[in-house]
Amino acid sequence: MVEGEAEQFDVVVVGGGVAGLSAALVLARARRRVAVVNVRQPRNAPAAAAQGFLTRDGESPLELVRLGREEVESYGAVFFDGEARTARDDAGIWTLGLGDGNTLRVRHLVLATGLRDVLPDVEGAREAWGKGLLQCPYCHGWEVRDRELGVLATEETSLQQAVLLRQWSSAVTLFTHTLGTIPSDDALTLEARGVRIVDGAVRRLVSGPAGLESVELADGTVVECAAVFCEPQAEVDSPLISALGCDFREDGCVATDDLGRTSIDRVWAVGNVADPGAQLISAAGDAYRTAVSVNAILAFEDAESEKASR
């Protein structure tokens, strides 16, 4: 490459988590010139292990990413560690500006930047996140089965979470926290499932050397808990997505069609940035499908270009 000249790629995947790496793997195996811009650690990095990913159940999230990157690199994909900040459409080619000053020219962009979790405003929440403060029962329920579990209610879906969590333990407590009064019908459902309801705002999550120990309410009440589940808010935190001007859904994620296309031509989105509830294995599968679509469109673009040159 001539000094000062931007590198050329068929596809740049922005985000080096499981979804981004899955898309990059498919495209690199399709003999596309692929780059991955590794934005940040994956969303699940605070967790000790990633669960439910067939053949890799219990693997460290960071190790899972390391192994994925190793596979993708073996097919010739190029990695840039940093942040993609700007994008300019130059007659059908995206010019991508990175935070370190590098510039990439690319035909299609795949956004896999994930989300940033916004935790409840409770003392000790950040320290316990991914350890004693958890989100997904399917990801962590088995590890805390048959122990004293809690649900920090912040929205109506917290009630569903409490009912679901009862599958892993007979000792589940719903802390009403900011949700307030539970509708009578929902209260009867919780009671039928054996879920205890504790009214009042939670002030603090108390952790010790072995993990979460208890929940302290604003009135001083202390309830023993080995783990507390919650539904944190999540937001898209990417200057590139802001620069592109992609449309968003009501839940704040990037809007896509069934194939992963965004509202911007030649820009795609996979993983949690497009689906906040996607688990690792489903995010990887959806990214695979999107990558197949990207390659198919590239193939037809190549055909049109070759026809025009004859």
PyMOL commands that set and color helices and strands:
alter all, ss='L'
color gray80, all
select helices_A, chain A and resi 18-29+61-73+125-128+137-140+142-144+157-165+184-192+239-244+271-273+280-308
alter helices_A, ss='H'
color red, helices_A
select strands_A, chain A and resi 7-14+34-38+78-81+84-90+93-98+103-111+116-118+133-134+149-152+172-175+195-198+202-208+211-217+222-224+227-230+233-235+267-269
alter strands_A, ss='S'
color yellow, strands_A
deselect
rebuild
show_as cartoon
